[in-house]
Amino acid sequence: MDFLRPASWDEALAAKAAHPAAVPIAGGTDVMVEINFDHRRPDQLLDLNRIGELAEWEIGADRVTLGAAVPYAHIMAYLRAELPGLALASHTVASPQIRNRGGVGGNLGTASPAGDAHPALLAAGAEVEAASVRGTRRIPIDAFYTGVKRNALAPDELIRAVHIRKADGPQQYAKVGTRNAMVIAVCAFGLALHPATRTVRTGIGSAAPTPVRARDAETFLAAALDEDGYWESGRPLAPSVVRQFAALAEGACNPIDDVRGTASYRRRAVGVLARRQLGWAWERYREAGPLAGGGEGAA
């Protein structure tokens, strides 16, 4: 196995162009597990740890540019107000040691349906910045996941950053696991209310071949909030609205039976998470005042 260690981003792109099969490694929390268990034996590893810009972030007027190697611990510590859903997801990642090493870029590169960051990124409407020697492009998160552990990156592309609009309303995230830490999600759900555009976005993990959105649930809830005047009044949601949202979220799932849980359990658990998160998010919205937002999620 060859070990490629570029000193700059341009060198990294050139190395990836020359060796398209090279596996990028930064935190190594996914790649090294696969190598240690002999599930993967790449011809080349492309070490990105010398490229400092990948571990940086920038807070703009309306969005955050998050370097692909920014560790989860930094998202939790410094970006909770701007990216509350992703900060909540970061809290659920494995152990403190892994949160200090792993980053969103690795989750995206692996593209596992059980990746902790995916539901939060889908709910926030993120864009993935992919680069190669041919140029740079942004891939909407909705188009990024193309199959089981497959993504929209070309063989010569690397993830440089993720662009995420700052929260303009409450965001929530939770996952179900067989224990409270160091666990792969049985299922996960993310929710973001966007009062500025009067829209709703969701993300579901580990309950379909790829991370997915509950689009029918989003459309239903956005219409209910708008047509029944909830955005303006901030009054409590009718129980029928909450139940229907949860039912539609369940309907968006296409799970399997495996050692972590059955398909029926996953489907039901997503509905429970959707119901609870809508309650938490709407309470935040009401506390902040109608149309005032309220970006912090419940810890």
Helices and strands as residue ranges (DSSP letters): E 2-4, H 9-18, E 23-25, H 31-36, E 44-47, G 52-55, E 57-59, E 63-67, H 72-78, H 84-91, H 96-99, H 104-110, H 118-124, E 127-132, E 135-140, G 141-143, E 145-147, E 150-151, E 158-165, E 171-176, E 187-194, E 199-205, H 215-227, H 230-233, H 239-251, H 263-288
